[in-house]
Amino acid sequence: MTIKLFFTCLFMITLSSCVDIAVWSTPPKRAETSHTALAMHAEKYFWQTLHQGRYNNIPETDRLLTAAYLENPNDPALAAHLGFLHIWAITERYRLKTISPLIVNEIILAKKYFADAVQLNPDDARFLGFYGDSQLAEGKIFHDEREEVRGYFTLKKAIHAWPEFNYFTAGYIMSILPNDSKHFKEGLAWQWQTLDLCTGTHVDRKNPDFKPYLALETTQGAKRACWNSVIAPFNFEGFFLNMGDMLVKSGDVKTAVIIYHNAMLAKNYSQWPYKHLLEAHLRNAQLNTVNFQKEFVSAEKTVLFNSGYGCVACHQN
């Protein structure tokens, strides 16, 4: 090594160390909840839009939440709701008459806002799970395998933090992958692990009838993610619709039929806005072993995630 090259290397190492020290010594953002009229109005509008399934109201909701977040860019809830809004926009893109290439910007924005939410509140495993989803999706869209790997391990970290919630969050996005892929199979296995955690037992893989476990319903603790809630009033139904779809896609129609019927056990099943979707998937389960291999045919012939109702199936009142 020449003297010149030696000093060049030494300079670069020193510069890198200085950058690391400078970043480390700079105070991070600190979480601060917003209580302004704008923030409260934006949050209320967000929940109304989501719970009423008003996909067309996403732009106005985005405007309000962004304005509130610019007013206080330290609010983790505002950041997370912006992230979820952009995930919703791209997930349900098949509602649109024409899908613009610009739709991919939604995942870029989702990733940015979920990254903010995780930075501001690293203890909320929900934010971490959605951040991992957005990393994985962005990597897949832009053929960035390193970002896909980062997203996968973010999801693994989120699963460790709250498995009852994030086995589903992580496995749901895997439902759109080819049925013979490693990660599709892993995502389906994660749905089974969700059932095991929610019931505290090993659910029968051949006869997963959920009736014996209905008395376990709770709104407290980690297992509240297994049931319906104010935030996700049809979470139970949506979970079994997705799991049934993944089983159909895998070719296991017999078990899928049992899983689909589990959704009907919910106390408020008759009020579910998307029960017709589950019932169509149930009727056409055998045919959908082929249909589900395609990205989009129609809501009745596509896995839930790509149906155009992939978010509101759980969240719409």
Stockholm file with secondary structure:
# STOCKHOLM 1.0

chainA/1-317         MTIKLFFTCLFMITLSSCVDIAVWSTPPKRAETSHTALAMHAEKYFWQTLHQGRYNNIPETDRLLTAAYLENPNDPALAAHLGFLHIWAITERYRLKTISPLIVNEIILAKKYFADAVQLNPDDARFLGFYGDSQLAEGKIFHDEREEVRGYFTLKKAIHAWPEFNYFTAGYIMSILPNDSKHFKEGLAWQWQTLDLCTGTHVDRKNPDFKPYLALETTQGAKRACWNSVIAPFNFEGFFLNMGDMLVKSGDVKTAVIIYHNAMLAKNYSQWPYKHLLEAHLRNAQLNTVNFQKEFVSAEKTVLFNSGYGCVACHQN
#=GR chainA/1-317 SS CCHHHHHHHHHHHHHHHHHHHHHHHSCCCCCCCCCSHHHHHHHHHHHHHHHTTCGGGHHHHHHHHHHHHHHCTTCHHHHHHHHHHHHHHHHTGGGSSSCCGGGGHHHHHHHHHHHHHHHHCTTCHHHHHHHHHHHHHHHHHTTCHHHHHHHHHHHHHHHHHCHHHHHHHHHHHHTTSCTTSHHHHHHHHHHHHHHHHHHTSCCCSSCCCCGGGGGGCCSSSGGGGGSCCSSSTTHHHHHHHHHHHHHHHHTCHHHHHHHHHHHTTSTTGGGCTTHHHHHHHHHTHHHHHHHTTSSCSCGGGSCGGGTTCTTHHHHCC
#=GC SS_cons         CCHHHHHHHHHHHHHHHHHHHHHHHSCCCCCCCCCSHHHHHHHHHHHHHHHTTCGGGHHHHHHHHHHHHHHCTTCHHHHHHHHHHHHHHHHTGGGSSSCCGGGGHHHHHHHHHHHHHHHHCTTCHHHHHHHHHHHHHHHHHTTCHHHHHHHHHHHHHHHHHCHHHHHHHHHHHHTTSCTTSHHHHHHHHHHHHHHHHHHTSCCCSSCCCCGGGGGGCCSSSGGGGGSCCSSSTTHHHHHHHHHHHHHHHHTCHHHHHHHHHHHTTSTTGGGCTTHHHHHHHHHTHHHHHHHTTSSCSCGGGSCGGGTTCTTHHHHCC
//
